[in-house]
Structure formats: structure tokens, C-alpha cells
């Protein structure tokens, strides 16, 4: 799937991923998006986003809340702010 993380200031990530774990804002908490996930729009709370790339790497970003849209293996995270985390 193709993943983008976008803030009001910049596009902080754009590339292929095999999975992304995001901090959902409802009572169920975090959820993971994999290839061929059903279409979805959901709000996100402050927390870590974990990206698993096709070459086996894990990349972490901290977001301060936002929205995720999933449609046809294209995932867009619109974050209020984001920074690379360890």
C-alpha cells in the first residue's frame, strides 16, 4: 500500500508500506492497517505511528492527533503535527 503522512507544514512521509499502526481516538485505541484494508475514515489521537516497510524496517513518528483515510490501498494520515521518533 502507499502511505502518506501530511502536516500543515510538510509531507513528512511518502512511500510503500506493508503495515501501519496508528493511535485511534475511540475507545478501541490503536489499530493496524494492512494491504487491502476496507475503506475507512477515522480520527486519531496523540501518539506513535509505526510504519513497517517492505524491506523489513520499522519507522516511528509521533503525531499530535489528526485523521486517517484509507481507500484502494492508499493511506493518508493528515496530522496536526508530526516528528520522527526513535
N, C-alpha and C positions, 0 to 999 in steps of 0.2 A: 504494500500500500504506500501511497505517497502522503507524507506528513509535513505540515507547515505549522510553525508557531510564530504568531504575529502579534506585536505590541503596537501601541500608537506611534512609537518612535522608529521601529525597525522590524524586519523579518529576521528572527533570531535563529530559526532552523528551517531548512527545506531539504527533503531527501527521502529516500526509500527506508522503510522500517518494517520489521516483521511483527512488532507489537509496541503498544504504548500504554502505560499505566498512568491514570490521571486521578486527581482528588475530586471525586464527585461531591456535590454540595447537598445532596439529600441524605436521609437517614442511613442509606445503604453504604455511604462512604466511597472509597476508591473503586474504580472498575478498569478493566483492561480491554483494549480494542485490538483485535487481530484481523488478518485478511478476511474479506467478505463479511464483515460485520454488518448487521442491519442498519438501515438509515436511522440517524438519531441526532437530536439537538439537545444538549444538556448544559446546565450551568455548572461551573467549577468553583471550588473554594480555594483558599490559600493552601499551598502545599507543594510537594515534589511531583514532577512529571518524569517518568522513567521511560526512555526510548531504547528499544532493542533493535540494533541494526542488522542487516543481512550478513555482515561479516563477524557477528558474534559480540560486538562491543555494546556496552551499556552507557548511555549518556543521560545525565540528570540535569534538569532545570528546576528552579524554584519559581513558581508563579504566585501572584497575589490575587488570584481569582480571575474569572473570565467565563468563556463559553466554548464548547466543543461542537463541531458539526462533522458528521460522518455521512458520506454519500458516495457510492460507487468506488470504494477503495481509495478515497481521497479524504483525509482527515485534516481539518483546520482547527487549530486552537487559537482563539482570539483572547489574549491575556492582557490584563490591565498593566502588568509589568512582568518581566522575566529576567533571570540571570542564571548563568551556568553554575551548577553546584557540583560538589565532589561526591 
